[in-house]
Amino acid sequence: MFYQSSLPDSKRGNLVSALVSLTPSESKRLIAKGVAALPEIKRAKEKGLIIIARGTTNTFVAEEIMGIKIEPKSGYCRGCVVDGELRANMKRGGGNDFVLRQGKVVDIRPQEALKEFTAGDVFIKGASAVDSSGQAGVLAANLQAGTVGYSMVTVIARGAHLIVPVGLEKVVPSVNQAAEKCGIFRYKYTTGLPCALIPLVNGKVVTEIQALAVLCSISATHVASGGIGGSEGTVVLALEGNEDNLEKAFELVKLIKGEPPVPSPEETTPQASSLNYDPLALLKTLG
């Protein structure tokens, strides 16, 4: 489901509009600022536990919540799309999931932190896909479903908050229909790692639209996507709200414009053609 944020009532005649475009990295920064401003995050940062799972969008989220700088951001991801292929970051000793207790990083595994989870705690997991209903899904090449496999049942069972930051560049028609077509052992060929697509149950999805609503009380509509020359994945949004809020939103957009793209990891799983696009052979490279 999409994160619900109420907007102030405005008479139609008092609304003003703007048209903005955001590259994937600019979107990640905006979404991260929105996630950091959520009341669930603020409460858990003060009194509870927050787990920030690995992922490129979550690198930005960690920076905004913790007030730190993470470089290279690709070191904090596991699965990634690189050179047009489904790959994994193979650089050993890369970033771990962050576990925060009352806003401070603690040196425990997320599996241990989950044993302490209660309803006020927060698990933040990025996504590979989101549809118009607010259903998000995660690609997983791990046979035990990786982060989703060890965490989701516990998070749901304990009534904790699952926050899902994901950019509109990842919109698909239907996550559930896509999930039906995927499975690690289902493919004859793959351009990269074979993956399942796992729907995230009970996740509160935060896209650019929800981030702008939380941060600026602005209504945003996704009107176009695409680009060339490094702007691939750009989303175009029509913003609407009262003049003060629109000015605030546009100042925020100007602030995040120019956010540099996330670089490729130093070492990834091999090019698919080197293993004849064989899914099982590619899967074995994960070790």
N, C-alpha and C positions, 0 to 999 in steps of 0.2 A: 504494500500500500504506500502511497505517497505520504510524506510527512505533512500533517495538517497544521497550517498556520493561518489564523484568522486575519483578514485584511479590514481596515477601517472602512466604514461606509462613506461613499462619496457620490455626490450628484454627478450625473453623466456630463453635464456642461462644465464642471470644474476639473475634469480629467485632462491631463496632457500626456503626450506619448514620445517615445524615442525608439530608434532602431539601432541595435548593437550587434556586433559579431565577436565571437570569442573562440580563439584557438583551443585545442584540447588542454594545453597547460594553463591557459588563462581560466578556462572552466574549472580545472582542478583547484586552482587557487581560490576562486569564488566559492566553490562548493565547500572547501575546507574552512573558509571563514564562516560560512553558514552553519556547518556542523559544530564548530567551536562555540557558537552563540546559542545553541539549543539549550533550553532549561534542563533537560535530562543530563546533558554533559556538565553543565555548571554545578548541578547538585552532586553528581557522582565525583566530580573533581574535588569538591569540598568534603564529602562525607563517605564516599564509597570507592568502588573499583572501576577502572576503565581498562579494557584490552583493545589495543589498536593492532589489528592483524596486518601482515605485510601486503603491500600493493603500491602501485605508483600514486594513485589518488590518495591513499592513506598516508603516504609520505608527506604530502601537503597538509593533511589533517593533523598528523603528529606535530608538524612544525607550528601550526596555529594553536593547538591545544597546549603544547608544552613550551612554546616560545623559544624554540631552538632552530638551528639550520642543519639540514641533512644533505650532504653531498658525498658521492653522486646519488641522486635520487633513485637511479636504477638499481643501486645496491640493496634497496629495501623491498625489492619485488622478487617473486618466485616465477610465476608464469608471466609471459609477455608475448606480444606480437612484434617480431623484429624481422625486417627485410621481407615483409609480407607473409611470414610463416609463424606458426604456433610453436613457440620455443619456451625454454625455461632458463632462468639465471643459474649458471653452474659455478659461479664464483663462491668458493667456500669461505665461511666466516663473514658472510654478508649480514645485513641487518636482521635482527630478531624482532618478533612481536613485542611491542611495548606493553608493559603492565604498569599501571599507575594506581597507587593507593593514596587516597586523599591528595591527589595531584602530584605525588612524588613517584619517580620511577623506582620500582622494586625489582630485585634480581631473582625472580622466580619464573618458572615456565607458565605459559597461559593455562596449560592443563591443570596446574596446581591452583592457580588463581580462580579458575572456574568452580572448584570445589567450595569456595567461599561465597559464590555469587548469590545475591538475593535480588528482590524485585527492583531495587533502586540502582543496580549496577548496569554497566553499559558495555556491550561488545560491538566494535566497529569493524565491518567487513565490506570491502569494495565488491564490485560486481563486473561481470563481462557483458551483461545484457539487461535491458529493462524495456517493458512494453507500456502501452498507453494506459493500462489498468493499474500500473504501479507495481507489477510483479517483476522482481529482479532475479537473475540467475548467474551462477558462477561456473566458468569452465574449470574442470578438474582432470588432470592427467594422473593423479595419484590414485592407486587402486583402493585406498581407504578414504578417498575423497578429501584428503588433505585437511585444511583448516575447517572446512564445513563438516567433515566427518567427525572430528573430535569435539566440536563446540556446539553445533546447533541444537542438538537434543537437550543438552544441559541448559542452554540459554532459554529455550522455549519452556522447558519443564519448570524452571524457577521463576518464570514471568519477568525475566530481565529485559532490558531494552536492546534490541538489535537495530543499529543504525547503519544504513547502507548508502554511502556516498557513490554516486555514479553519474557520469556525464551523458548528455543527450546524444552525443556521437554514437552511443551504444544502443540506441533504440532499435528494437526488432518488432515484428508484428505481434508475436505471441511467445512468451517465454515457455509456457507449458507445452505448446505445440512443438517448439524447438527442442525441448528436453526429451520429448518422445522419440525424436529422430537421432539422438546422440547416445553414445555409450562407448567406452574405451575399446571393447572388443568387437565392435560392430562394423568396422570399416575395412575395405579392401586396400584403399590407398589413402594417404593423408599428406598434405603439405605442412608437415610439422608433427607435433605430438598428437596422438589420438586423445580425445577428451570427451568426458560427459559434460552435460550442462545441467546443473543442479539448482532447482528453484529454491530461493531463500524464503522460508515460511515466517510470517509475522514480522518481516523486516520493514522498518520505516525508511522509505527511500528519499534521499535528498539529492535532487538534481539542481541545475542552475536556477530553475524556476522556484523551487522551495527555498533555496539559499537567498534569493532576492526578496522573497516574501518575509523571511525571518529577519533579514538584516535591514530592509528598507521599506517594508510594508508596500511593496510594489507587485502588481500583477504582471506576469511575463508569459508570452505565448511563443512557442517554438514555431518559426515560420519557414526555415530553410536550413540546409546543411551542405557541407562540401567545401572544396577548395583545391588549389594547386600550389606548386612551388613552396611547400612547407606549411601551407594552410589547410592541408587535408584534415578532415574531421572537424572543421570549424562549424559552429552552430550560430544561427542568426535568430535573435529574439526581439520581439516587439514588446516594449515596456509601456505600462500604463499606470497612472496614479495621480495623486494630487501633486501640485507643483513642487512643494517642499520635498516630498518623498522621491519624486523623479530626479530632482537635483542631487539628492543624496545618492541615489542609485547610479546616476551617471558619473558622479565623482568617484564612486567605487570602481566602476568600469574603467575609468581613466587610470586609476591607481594600479590595477592589475594588468593593463595592456602592456605587452612586451615581456610577459613572463616567459623565460626561455624554455624550449622543449626539453623533455626528459631524454637523456642520451640512452643509447643501447647499453646493456650490460657488457662488461669486459669479456665475459666468457659465457656462451650459451650452448644448448644442445645443438647438434650438427644440422647442416642444411639437409633438407629432406631428399634432394636428388642424390646426395652422396650415399644414401641407403635405399635407393630405388623406390622412394615414397612408401616404404614398408612400415605400417603402423607399429608392429611388434618390435621390429628392429629399432625404430626410433624410441619406443617406450623403454627399451633396455638401456638406452644411453643415460637415463635418469639415475641408474645405479641402484 
